[in-house]
Amino acid sequence: MGRILIANRRGHQIIEWEVADTEEARLLVEEAERILHEGRERGCAVSKKVNGIHVIDTDPFDVEAEEYQIIAPIAGG
């Protein structure tokens, strides 16, 4: 099972998906891919867990990924 952790001002959200041959699994994968794409479009950093360590990721969505994190840019002034 894969997941995306979305850090935001309300805390964080978790989106999970399974790789399975069902309609529900396919819809969850599509939702996860959409969320990752939208996060990048909003300027968020995306990291992917690789060998137990999160690294910045700019590659297309990987349905086999264990975990992604979406981190909103810091606003300040």
VMD Tcl script that draws the C-alpha trace (Angstrom):
set ca {
  {0.00 0.00 0.00}
  {1.29 3.45 -0.89}
  {0.48 6.76 0.70}
  {0.88 10.50 0.37}
  {1.38 12.70 3.43}
  {0.20 16.23 2.75}
  {1.58 18.80 5.21}
  {-0.45 21.99 5.43}
  {-1.55 24.65 7.90}
  {-4.30 22.36 9.23}
  {-1.82 19.65 10.14}
  {-1.59 16.85 7.62}
  {-3.74 14.60 5.51}
  {-3.01 11.04 4.44}
  {-4.10 9.59 1.10}
  {-3.57 5.84 0.66}
  {-3.89 3.53 -2.32}
  {-3.41 -0.13 -3.19}
  {-2.16 -1.66 -6.38}
  {-4.97 -4.04 -7.22}
  {-7.14 -4.91 -10.19}
  {-10.34 -3.33 -8.88}
  {-12.29 -0.23 -9.81}
  {-11.87 1.19 -6.29}
  {-8.10 0.72 -6.37}
  {-7.88 2.33 -9.82}
  {-9.85 5.36 -8.60}
  {-7.61 5.74 -5.53}
  {-4.50 5.63 -7.72}
  {-5.98 8.29 -10.02}
  {-6.79 10.47 -7.00}
  {-3.27 10.09 -5.59}
  {-1.75 10.98 -8.96}
  {-3.99 14.05 -9.27}
  {-3.11 15.26 -5.75}
  {0.62 14.90 -6.44}
  {0.30 16.77 -9.75}
  {-1.74 19.60 -8.19}
  {0.73 19.95 -5.33}
  {3.59 20.41 -7.76}
  {1.57 22.94 -9.78}
  {1.02 24.99 -6.58}
  {4.76 25.11 -5.96}
  {4.93 22.45 -3.27}
  {8.00 20.29 -2.84}
  {7.43 16.57 -3.29}
  {9.59 13.93 -1.68}
  {9.53 10.19 -2.24}
  {10.71 7.55 0.20}
  {13.60 5.63 -1.37}
  {15.42 2.98 0.68}
  {13.91 4.39 3.88}
  {14.95 8.01 3.17}
  {12.88 10.82 1.70}
  {14.45 12.49 -1.33}
  {13.13 15.35 -3.46}
  {11.26 13.84 -6.38}
  {10.36 15.39 -9.74}
  {9.55 12.16 -11.59}
  {6.05 11.16 -12.68}
  {3.82 9.46 -10.10}
  {5.04 5.96 -9.21}
  {2.15 3.72 -8.20}
  {4.66 1.35 -6.56}
  {6.10 4.07 -4.28}
  {5.85 3.37 -0.58}
  {5.36 7.00 0.43}
  {5.31 10.54 -0.88}
  {5.26 13.77 1.09}
  {3.91 17.05 -0.23}
  {5.35 20.08 1.55}
  {3.82 23.51 1.02}
  {6.21 26.39 0.39}
  {6.92 28.59 3.39}
  {5.27 31.99 3.12}
  {6.59 34.84 5.12}
  {7.72 38.34 5.07}
}
mol new
graphics top color blue
foreach p $ca { graphics top sphere $p radius 0.5 }
foreach p [lrange $ca 0 end-1] q [lrange $ca 1 end] { graphics top cylinder $p $q radius 0.2 }
display resetview
